[in-house]
Amino acid sequence: MTIGLVVSDVDGTLVDKQKQLTPGVIAAVERLRAAGLGFTIISARPRSGMMPIAETLEIDSPMGAFNGGIVFTRDGTVLCHHRIDRAVAEGVFALTAGTAVDTWVFADDLWYASNDTGAHVGSERRASNQPPIVRQDFSDLYDRADKITFVSDDPALLAGLAEQAKAFADRATILQSQTYYLDVTPLAGNKGDGIAALSNAIGVPLTETAAIGDQFNDVPMFGRAGVSYAMGQGPEAVRAKATHVVASNEADGVAEAIDAILAGR
């Protein structure tokens, strides 16, 4: 199989637990480019959180924020932008009313949160590259939300909410980007459609595109790419959906995947 483009997830994949690019991953991306292959990223992160990665790796190809809900380039050009349907936003807020979850809403390139002291706020500050704007009423954002995230360290609670949220499956993409995050994005804001949009914009067929990821929201792009690599620390069910499994993000799994692709050429 000839691979001309590599599309990587960010958190849990491209960066380590400290949300940093390791020297090994940076060098592997450089090797990929030197061989004439394209490289880009797709993430549940907002654009603000992807830009430091794009700057470090000098990514000039289109990238996908909010799982592909926004396709954009490093110079600020937006190629497409999908938002959550207002009725879906109203519905998921009604669904979670009274439950013990923290709420985050991403809109207008800003991060709004129900509090700034939750267990995962610090991690999201680094991932989003911005502080949260604390508020309790999000209703004025329903018309322009790019992503809504419900946060909880109670797996049973989030699983129950995810099951109930299937009522909106025909109008939104609702998946867990981490075990403690339940993400609501536009229907087109899924990594399957996202990797298709990126391969089309870059001009490389999906059959010649490789996908790298670690979580359930990466599985849709595994199914669309010509070849896929799951990170070793990812859930077993995710690893089972990929064509290959590599080392964890703490052990430069992305570099291993890139070197395997290069060796295959």
C-alpha angles and dihedrals in degrees: 000000000000113000119198102165136038119200116192135191113228116214114058089007120046096023131047127241090282089057089248132134109238122223088245093057093044090052092048092054089050090052090050092053093045087057090055099254125134124240132194142150139238122190148162084239123105119249091263090062094047097050097076089053091047092050094049093047093036093232109183096165120095115281133200123234124187090024090304098318087122121035111193145151132237092255090063099260112146112210096182136355126194123184132197114269110254093233089055092050091051091046098051092046089052089048093055097040110130095010123124098252132120114232129220126183124190115202137144090011089298133112118228119189139182089229140359098218104066122127093256100039094094092052091048091049087060095041094047095037091223140077122255124257104227119223140137101213115066099165095110088060097055093096096053109028116139095186137003117198127191112201127204139142089212103098094191092053094051092044090053092049091048090053093050091045090063084088086078096045093112092056106033144023111246117182141137112256088184131008089260098042127076106191127200114196134160117287089257090046095094127109094241093062088033096059089045090054091048095048090048093048092047093043101239119124117243088240087064095044126098122207126204123191148132112211143059092266087061094057094082090060091046087061094051102041125086090237133006138201124202121201116247096238094053122110115284091241090057094046089052091060095056126083091226137021121212136180122297125274087257089059099046095261091167090058089051091052092048092049090049090053091049092047089053090059 
